[in-house]
Amino acid sequence: MSERIDIVKSSLDFGDGECEGVDMDDLYDDYIFGRKELADINREFSEKNAGIVLAGEINKPSSCEN
């Protein structure tokens, strides 16, 4: 399990673990505990959140960017 935590923290590089209100640690729990693969989690997240733009924040830089 610690290897999967290291993969999530280093490979995905989401910095402080917070991305526009999404707790990235919680998002990847299913991978860390061996219930899902990263690709499945990322696809599900994209399908759920694709196209969401909040008024007034169109040109605001994403907090997920490095």
C-alpha positions as CSV (number, residue, x, y, z in Angstrom):
1,M,0.0,0.0,0.0
2,S,2.8,2.5,0.8
3,E,4.1,2.0,-2.8
4,R,0.8,3.0,-4.2
5,I,0.7,6.1,-1.9
6,D,4.2,7.1,-3.2
7,I,3.0,6.6,-6.8
8,V,0.0,8.9,-6.3
9,K,2.0,11.6,-4.4
10,S,5.0,11.7,-6.8
11,S,3.8,10.6,-10.2
12,L,0.6,12.5,-10.3
13,D,2.2,15.5,-8.6
14,F,-0.9,17.2,-7.2
15,G,1.2,19.3,-4.8
16,D,-0.6,20.0,-1.6
17,G,-3.4,17.5,-2.2
18,E,-6.1,20.0,-2.9
19,C,-7.4,20.8,-6.4
20,E,-10.2,23.3,-6.7
21,G,-12.1,21.8,-3.7
22,V,-11.3,18.2,-4.5
23,D,-9.4,16.3,-1.9
24,M,-7.0,14.4,-4.1
25,D,-6.0,12.0,-1.3
26,D,-9.6,10.9,-1.1
27,L,-10.0,10.7,-4.8
28,Y,-7.2,8.1,-5.1
29,D,-8.2,6.0,-2.1
30,D,-9.6,3.3,-4.3
31,Y,-6.3,3.0,-6.1
32,I,-4.3,3.0,-2.9
33,F,-6.4,0.2,-1.4
34,G,-6.3,-1.8,-4.6
35,R,-10.0,-1.5,-5.6
36,K,-9.5,0.4,-8.9
37,E,-6.8,1.3,-11.4
38,L,-5.6,4.9,-11.8
39,A,-6.9,5.0,-15.4
40,D,-10.4,4.1,-14.2
41,I,-10.4,6.8,-11.4
42,N,-9.1,9.4,-13.8
43,R,-11.7,8.5,-16.4
44,E,-14.6,8.6,-13.9
45,F,-13.4,11.9,-12.6
46,S,-13.2,13.4,-16.1
47,E,-16.7,12.1,-17.0
48,K,-18.2,13.5,-13.9
49,N,-16.5,16.9,-14.1
50,A,-16.0,17.5,-17.9
51,G,-17.4,20.8,-19.1
52,I,-18.0,22.4,-15.7
53,V,-17.0,26.1,-15.8
54,L,-18.0,28.4,-13.0
55,A,-19.2,31.9,-14.1
56,G,-16.5,34.5,-13.4
57,E,-13.7,31.9,-13.2
58,I,-13.3,31.1,-16.9
59,N,-9.9,32.9,-17.1
60,K,-8.8,32.0,-13.5
61,P,-5.8,29.7,-13.5
62,S,-6.5,26.3,-12.1
63,S,-5.1,25.5,-8.7
64,C,-4.1,22.1,-10.1
65,E,-1.5,23.6,-12.4
66,N,2.2,23.5,-11.4
